Amino acid sequence: MRLVITFSVFLGVLFHSCKAEVELLKNADFESSSFSGNWHCSDCRMTVHTENKYHGSQCVMISNRHHDWSGVRQSVVLEGGQWYAAKAYIRLLNMPPGVSYITVELMAHLTVNGHPKFATVGQIHMQQEKFGWTEVGGDFLTPDGTTSAYLYVQVHNATVNYLQDFSSVQKISTNSNWKSEAHARINSLRKAPITVRLANGASATGISIELKQQKHSFGFGAGVVASMMTDTHQVAYQDFVYKHFEWAVIVNALKWRLMEWTKGHINFDRPVNAIKVLQAHGIKIRGHNMFWGVDGHSPAWLQGMTPAEYITEMKLHVQQVISHTRGTLEHWDVNNENQHGDYFERHTGDPDITAKMFQWIHSQEPGVKLFINEYNVITNSQCTTVKSLTDGNQ
């Protein structure tokens, strides 16, 4: 006799737990007005500022800058081949005339085997004065041979004055027991006993039990090619998707440039037909993407339009796409890769155009969850911060 039991399971992800250690900066939060032996201003003026501070009773104001790199810095001793977490909080005090946003970076000037080496620790590509206090930071791996470094904020316009507060450089230690601790959490949180009762007092002798997983509670997903989901010659491809995944992203067929290569000639059939077959098999779908913020990924026929014409075409695109996909998608990637791409901000002249994209889509279909999509947000932390690490949690 063979007993087959079907069940659902939630699978967890194993994270390599890390935590930050001792603060390496002296006077990291600028609470001491004596900067002897800690902070010094390179090609700038540093003054104590007690208004609009981020933390504590005071911060510092950076002014009289002549280069992007002009700012405060402090030398710290580092080890080679180690991970470090660094951050600083900044607040812009002015913007250059006619400029809506600027790039801010946290840089590391490392000394490696006696030679200088620069590394970008964190980046904010579209910082505005109205954002107020903003964290810029990330984690970085020091090359072998590293002995020291100084970290500094780099603001990409020398006319900008800014405040700085609550800065930090900390070594990230590795938890050597992370795997056993993760397995213990899996056993405690992700597993449960199964009781098998045999009817009518039947003997268990000779009975084997097979557990067959029918569905994941965890949302496993994959990017799929729309044309292959509807091609009768691609049954093996389709069956693999249906068997292994709960979610799908149509990788190209919903992208504006590829949908509407020629103005007014939009290929809705390719994505919509794929959406229908995926839905019929219980697959949830993420729309990718309504807009793409990097140059070269929007219709070429937009070039040369005025900012007002850009906005008109963008609103029309949202209306047309959602009129064909309404009620079929769970998610939308609203603006793809806009953490480093500012195509629409430049061409519309509106630094807040991404927020308006969200509003347009939400007004058309309020039940869909909306997202910013970006790559390298974990393997490369330049567009993200590492608060979880500096708090000792991950």
C-alpha positions in Angstrom: 0.0 0.0 0.0 1.3 3.5 -0.8 -0.1 6.6 1.0 0.3 9.9 -0.9 -0.1 13.0 1.2 -0.3 16.5 -0.4 0.7 19.6 1.5 1.7 23.2 1.3 4.9 24.5 2.8 6.4 27.9 3.4 10.1 27.9 2.6 12.4 30.4 4.3 15.6 32.0 3.0 18.9 31.4 4.8 20.5 34.7 5.6 24.2 35.0 6.6 23.7 37.0 9.8 26.1 39.9 10.4 26.3 42.6 12.9 28.3 45.8 13.2 30.8 46.3 16.0 32.5 49.3 17.6 32.2 52.8 16.2 35.5 53.7 14.6 34.8 57.5 14.2 35.6 59.8 17.0 32.9 62.4 17.7 30.8 60.6 15.2 27.7 62.7 16.0 29.5 66.0 16.2 28.3 66.6 19.7 31.7 67.8 20.8 32.6 71.3 19.5 36.3 70.3 19.7 37.3 68.8 16.4 40.9 68.3 17.5 42.0 64.8 16.5 38.8 63.9 14.7 37.0 65.8 12.0 38.8 68.3 9.7 37.4 70.2 6.8 39.1 69.7 3.4 38.6 72.8 1.1 35.6 74.0 3.0 34.4 75.7 6.2 33.0 73.7 9.0 30.8 75.5 11.6 28.8 74.1 14.5 25.1 74.3 13.8 22.4 73.9 16.5 19.3 74.3 14.3 17.8 71.6 12.2 20.1 69.0 13.6 19.3 65.3 12.9 20.5 63.9 16.3 21.5 65.3 19.6 22.0 69.0 20.2 24.1 70.0 17.2 25.5 69.1 13.8 28.0 70.8 11.4 27.4 73.1 8.5 29.7 72.7 5.4 30.2 75.8 3.3 32.8 77.6 1.2 33.3 74.6 -1.0 35.2 74.7 -4.3 35.0 71.1 -5.5 32.5 68.3 -5.4 34.7 66.4 -2.9 35.0 69.4 -0.5 33.7 68.4 2.9 34.6 67.0 6.3 36.6 63.8 6.8 38.2 61.7 9.4 40.9 59.1 9.1 40.2 55.7 10.5 42.3 52.5 10.8 40.9 49.6 8.7 41.9 46.0 8.0 42.2 44.5 4.6 39.8 41.9 3.5 37.0 43.0 5.9 33.5 44.3 5.4 32.6 47.7 6.9 29.3 49.6 7.1 29.4 53.4 6.7 26.8 56.1 6.7 26.2 59.8 7.1 23.1 62.0 7.4 23.1 65.1 5.3 20.7 67.9 4.6 21.0 70.2 1.6 20.7 73.9 2.4 20.5 75.3 -1.1 20.3 74.2 -4.7 22.1 75.7 -7.8 20.0 78.0 -9.9 17.9 76.1 -12.4 18.8 72.7 -10.9 16.1 70.4 -9.4 18.2 67.7 -8.0 21.8 66.7 -7.5 23.9 63.5 -6.8 25.3 62.9 -3.3 27.8 60.1 -2.6 29.6 58.7 0.4 33.1 58.0 -0.7 36.0 56.1 0.8 39.6 57.1 0.1 41.5 53.9 1.0 45.2 53.5 1.5 46.1 50.1 0.0 49.7 48.9 0.1 50.7 52.5 0.4 48.7 53.6 -2.6 45.4 55.5 -2.8 42.2 53.8 -3.9 38.7 55.3 -4.1 35.5 53.4 -3.6 31.9 54.6 -3.8 30.2 53.4 -0.6 26.7 55.0 -1.2 24.9 57.1 -3.8 21.8 59.2 -4.0 21.2 60.3 -7.6 18.3 62.7 -7.3 18.6 64.4 -3.9 16.4 67.5 -3.4 16.6 70.2 -0.8 13.0 69.5 0.3 13.9 66.0 1.3 15.5 67.2 4.5 17.7 64.8 6.4 18.7 61.8 4.3 20.9 58.9 5.0 23.6 58.1 2.5 25.7 55.0 3.0 26.4 51.4 2.3 28.8 48.5 3.1 32.1 47.9 1.4 34.9 45.3 1.3 38.4 46.5 1.8 41.0 45.1 -0.5 43.9 43.1 1.0 46.6 45.5 2.0 44.3 48.2 3.3 45.6 50.0 6.3 43.5 53.1 6.7 40.8 55.3 5.0 39.0 58.5 5.3 35.3 58.7 4.3 33.7 61.9 3.1 30.5 63.1 1.5 30.7 64.2 -2.1 28.0 66.6 -3.3 28.1 67.1 -7.0 27.9 70.9 -7.1 30.4 73.0 -5.2 27.9 75.8 -4.7 25.7 73.6 -2.5 26.1 74.1 1.3 24.8 71.3 3.5 24.5 70.0 7.1 26.1 66.7 8.2 25.3 64.7 11.4 25.3 61.2 12.9 28.0 59.7 10.8 29.4 56.2 11.3 32.1 53.6 10.2 31.8 50.2 11.8 33.4 46.8 11.0 30.8 44.1 10.2 31.6 40.9 12.0 30.5 37.5 10.7 28.4 35.1 12.8 30.1 31.8 12.3 27.0 30.0 13.7 24.6 31.5 11.2 23.9 28.2 9.4 23.1 26.2 12.5 21.0 29.1 13.9 19.1 29.3 10.6 18.4 25.6 10.6 17.1 25.9 14.2 14.7 28.6 13.1 13.6 26.5 10.2 12.9 23.5 12.5 11.0 25.8 14.9 9.1 28.1 12.5 8.9 26.4 9.2 8.2 22.8 10.1 5.3 20.9 11.7 4.6 17.3 12.5 2.3 15.2 10.3 0.2 12.5 11.9 -1.0 9.6 9.7 -3.9 7.5 11.0 -4.7 4.2 9.4 -8.4 3.4 9.1 -10.0 0.3 10.7 -6.8 -0.5 12.7 -4.8 -1.5 9.7 -1.2 -2.5 10.2 1.5 0.0 9.2 3.7 -2.9 8.1 4.7 -2.6 4.5 3.2 0.9 4.1 5.4 3.6 2.6 4.5 7.3 2.7 5.3 9.8 0.1 4.8 13.6 0.6 4.1 15.4 -2.6 4.2 19.1 -2.5 1.4 20.7 -4.4 1.9 24.4 -3.7 4.3 26.8 -2.0 3.0 29.3 0.4 6.2 31.2 -0.4 5.8 33.2 -3.7 8.4 31.6 -6.0 8.5 33.4 -9.3 10.3 33.7 -12.6 10.6 35.9 -15.6 8.8 34.3 -18.6 8.8 35.0 -22.4 5.3 35.9 -23.5 5.5 34.3 -26.9 6.7 31.0 -25.4 3.8 30.9 -23.0 1.4 30.8 -26.0 3.4 28.8 -28.5 2.0 25.3 -28.9 5.6 24.0 -29.6 6.8 25.2 -26.2 4.7 22.9 -23.9 7.7 21.8 -21.9 8.6 25.4 -21.2 5.0 26.1 -20.1 4.7 23.0 -18.0 7.9 23.9 -16.1 6.5 27.4 -15.3 3.2 26.0 -14.1 4.8 23.2 -12.0 7.5 25.3 -10.2 6.2 28.8 -9.8 3.4 30.8 -8.2 4.3 34.1 -9.8 5.5 35.2 -13.2 7.0 38.4 -14.7 6.6 38.9 -18.4 10.1 40.0 -19.2 9.7 42.2 -22.3 6.2 42.3 -23.7 4.9 45.0 -21.4 7.8 47.4 -21.8 6.8 50.6 -23.6 9.5 50.7 -26.2 8.9 47.1 -27.2 5.1 47.4 -27.2 4.9 50.6 -29.2 8.0 50.7 -31.4 6.0 52.9 -33.8 3.8 55.6 -32.3 0.1 54.5 -32.3 0.9 50.9 -33.2 0.8 49.0 -29.9 1.2 45.2 -29.6 -1.3 44.4 -26.8 -1.9 40.8 -28.0 1.5 39.4 -27.1 1.4 40.3 -23.3 -2.4 40.0 -22.9 -2.5 36.5 -24.4 0.3 35.4 -22.1 -1.4 36.9 -19.1 -4.5 34.9 -19.9 -2.8 31.5 -20.0 -0.8 32.3 -16.9 -4.0 33.3 -15.0 -5.8 30.2 -16.2 -3.1 28.1 -14.4 -3.3 30.1 -11.2 -0.1 32.0 -11.7 0.0 35.6 -10.3 1.6 38.2 -12.5 3.8 41.2 -11.9 3.6 43.9 -14.6 7.1 44.9 -15.7 7.4 47.7 -16.5 5.2 50.8 -17.1 8.2 53.1 -17.4 12.0 52.7 -17.5 14.1 55.5 -16.2 17.3 54.7 -18.0 18.2 56.2 -21.4 17.5 54.1 -24.4 14.6 52.1 -23.0 11.7 54.4 -23.9 10.2 54.8 -27.4 12.6 56.7 -29.7 9.7 58.7 -31.1 9.4 60.6 -27.8 12.7 62.4 -28.6 12.2 66.0 -29.4 8.9 66.4 -27.6 8.4 69.2 -25.1 8.0 68.4 -21.4 4.3 68.9 -21.7 4.1 66.5 -24.7 6.1 63.9 -22.7 3.6 64.0 -19.9 0.7 63.8 -22.2 2.1 60.7 -23.9 3.0 59.1 -20.6 -0.5 59.6 -19.2 -2.0 58.1 -22.4 0.4 55.1 -22.2 -0.9 54.4 -18.6 -4.5 54.6 -19.7 -4.0 52.4 -22.8 -2.1 49.7 -21.0 -4.3 49.5 -18.0 -7.4 49.4 -20.2 -6.1 46.1 -21.5 -4.7 44.6 -18.3 -7.1 45.9 -15.7 -7.9 43.2 -13.1 -5.2 40.7 -14.3 -2.1 41.9 -12.6 -1.2 41.8 -8.9 1.8 44.2 -9.1 3.2 46.9 -11.4 6.8 48.0 -11.6 6.1 51.7 -12.1 9.5 53.1 -12.9 12.3 50.6 -13.6 15.8 51.4 -12.4 15.1 55.0 -11.5 17.5 54.8 -8.5 20.2 55.4 -11.1 18.3 56.5 -14.2 16.6 60.0 -14.5 15.4 59.9 -18.1 11.8 61.1 -17.3 12.9 63.6 -14.7 15.2 65.2 -17.3 12.7 65.1 -20.2 9.7 66.3 -18.3 11.6 68.8 -16.2 9.8 67.4 -13.1 11.9 66.0 -10.3 8.8 64.4 -8.8 7.6 62.7 -12.0 8.0 59.2 -10.6 5.7 60.0 -7.7 3.1 61.2 -10.3 3.5 57.9 -12.3 2.4 56.1 -9.1 -0.6 58.5 -8.8 -1.6 58.0 -12.4 -1.5 54.2 -12.1 -3.2 54.1 -8.7 -6.0 56.2 -10.0 -6.6 53.8 -12.9 -6.3 50.6 -10.8 -6.2 51.2 -7.1 -6.1 47.6 -6.1 -2.7 46.8 -7.7 0.5 47.1 -5.6 3.0 49.5 -7.1 6.8 49.2 -6.9 10.1 50.7 -7.9 12.3 48.1 -9.4 16.1 48.2 -9.1 18.9 45.7 -9.4 22.1 45.2 -7.3 20.3 46.5 -4.2 21.8 43.7 -2.1 25.1 42.7 -3.9 25.9 46.4 -4.5 24.6 48.6 -1.8 25.3 52.0 -3.4 21.7 52.7 -3.9 20.6 51.3 -0.6 21.7 51.8 3.0 22.7 49.2 5.6 20.6 50.2 8.6 19.8 46.5 9.3 23.5 45.7 9.6 24.3 48.7 11.8 21.4 47.8 14.0 22.8 44.2 14.3 19.8 42.7 12.6 19.3 41.1 9.2 
